[in-house]
Amino acid sequence: MTMHPRRPFLGGLVRPFWLLAVVLYTSGCQTPPTPPAGCTSRTADANRFRILARQALCDSGEEVAHHPLRAGRTVLADQAAWISSASRGIFCKRLGMRLHGTPPPLSGCSDTLDPALIETDLQPASVHLYRNGPEALALLEHLIDSAQSRIDVLIFTWENDSVGWNVARRLAAAAASNRRVRLLVDGSANLIFAPAPRPNSPLKQSDDQKTVGELNRVLCWLRRQPNVELIRNRSPFAHFDHRKLVLIDGQTAWAGGRNFTDSAFYERHDITYTLQGPLVTQWQEMFEKSWRLQGGNPACISSQTLPIVANAAGRLVANSPTHHSLRKSLYRALDGARHSILLENPYLTDNGVITKLARARRRGVDTRILFTIQSQTESIDHANKVTANRLLAAGVRVYLYPGRIHTKTALIDGCWAYMGSGNFDLLSLYRNHELGIVFGPGPIIQDLEQTLFIPDFNPEYELHAPLPLTAEDYAYELLAGMFF
């Protein structure tokens, strides 16, 4: 019988150690910057759905290759989010809310606050609100034109329309005047949300027939301009960058829910705000981290801030596939509400938010929501009809905005407020990259109430009877609570 020599003990460990070394080495590798699709002759005439699929596969592959540990955490977080949302939808929303019975009377105004609403680590800030779209656009133009050294932009959708070209040309002019212009643009938004031709537009083709080059024409032009640095934000595992932020000289932030599109400033109801103070420095550091992660060359960041006259105290909240400070802050505030909840959002599909609104009403909290069934997304309109009826049955006062609404705000007990890019849906609260601010007591709370909530909660918009529903409505509501 032939005897085989025994393999040395250490020899058997060589391969696992080599694999571990490769994982540790690649886990911190920086991926090279990537341009938007459609900027080369090879992709300009391509079908947008084909490019979307290719981007998703390539971005996911690069994430696994360069950041395997983070990719693993992301996949696990996705599964946990789906299980959490599905269980809330089945047990809390569909079963629990049906067992609530008749909602109790509203409680009286309480002089004491729940500890959950007492925010800590707040920073002074100077905040100004802009409800009017043209006014918000004029302010953006002024900020770009007056920048002294640097303009950093983080944006979701940048369409090939008049607003898109206007902003692009101003940024190109700023770059030509030796101001550093850095642009991080989500690489999928333009392809997913292709705008329909307007009634007087010479373009008559359907959304599906528009090529990638047509949809990204503004971005590709801007990328070719001297001194402009434009990078596509990768979307591994279909995690998109939904943030909207413009930073001017590291001193002033322009943010909110508006994208660089005609509809954002002239059709949708939304709110924009400017910010100055220490929080801007934190956002600048966040942008720098994102810029480096996508392969961009770093910039020298100064921690010096301009003197401000503070009218607010707040802290930044954010969301990423594995970091959910926005969701946790919102959930905590809804659970701590004792007197009133005012909430505005077009995409109210998160099962956690819906059930917490119903629970707050059962505690006697005056709970009111504003959303719409006339948005640009038919599936969300179907889902919102069912949600409106569920909340109405729970005693929540439901207001339906007569048109397209895009605000993402909340005001609780007159002492806690949120504004930002994140919707109150599964995508924003669990999957996408989002940013926003949570405010504690201060003048900005009253300003937000007077500027936004009082005009928006118009008695004419209130729903007093259940909406007629179809099987299609229920089907979309089920899907929205699990995937949207």
Number of C-alpha atoms within 10 A of each C-alpha: 3 4 5 6 6 6 8 8 8 8 8 10 10 11 11 10 11 11 11 11 12 12 17 15 12 15 18 14 14 14 16 11 17 15 19 24 25 23 21 12 9 10 16 19 15 18 17 27 15 10 18 20 13 12 19 19 16 16 18 18 16 16 22 18 17 19 20 18 16 16 22 13 12 20 14 13 17 18 11 13 20 16 13 14 20 20 16 22 22 14 11 21 23 15 12 16 18 13 11 14 12 11 16 14 13 16 15 11 12 10 7 8 14 13 11 14 22 13 18 10 8 15 16 18 23 19 21 16 18 18 17 14 21 13 13 22 21 10 16 18 15 12 19 22 15 12 18 15 15 18 22 22 20 23 23 24 27 24 26 20 16 12 20 19 20 15 19 20 16 15 25 20 19 23 21 15 12 13 19 20 23 24 23 25 26 22 26 27 18 20 24 13 14 20 18 14 13 9 8 7 8 8 11 13 10 11 16 12 11 20 21 25 23 19 24 23 23 21 26 20 14 19 20 13 17 13 18 20 19 23 23 19 27 28 22 19 19 17 21 23 27 26 29 25 26 24 26 23 21 26 20 22 26 22 27 28 26 27 23 23 21 18 17 22 22 14 14 18 20 25 27 25 17 22 20 23 23 20 24 23 21 15 19 23 16 12 20 19 13 15 22 16 18 19 17 22 12 10 12 6 12 12 13 11 15 11 10 13 12 16 16 20 24 23 20 20 22 23 26 22 25 18 17 19 19 26 23 14 18 21 16 15 26 23 18 18 28 25 23 21 24 21 23 27 21 26 28 27 27 24 27 23 22 23 21 19 27 25 22 23 28 22 18 19 26 25 25 21 21 24 26 25 23 18 20 15 13 12 18 23 21 22 25 27 22 22 21 27 20 20 23 20 19 24 25 24 20 23 23 23 22 13 15 20 25 24 28 23 27 24 25 24 23 17 18 22 26 26 24 27 27 30 25 26 25 25 27 29 27 27 25 23 23 26 26 26 21 22 24 23 19 16 14 23 22 15 15 21 17 12 15 19 19 11 10 17 21 13 9 10 16 16 15 11 11 14 12 9 13 11 9 12 19 17 14 21 22 19 15 23 24 23 15 19
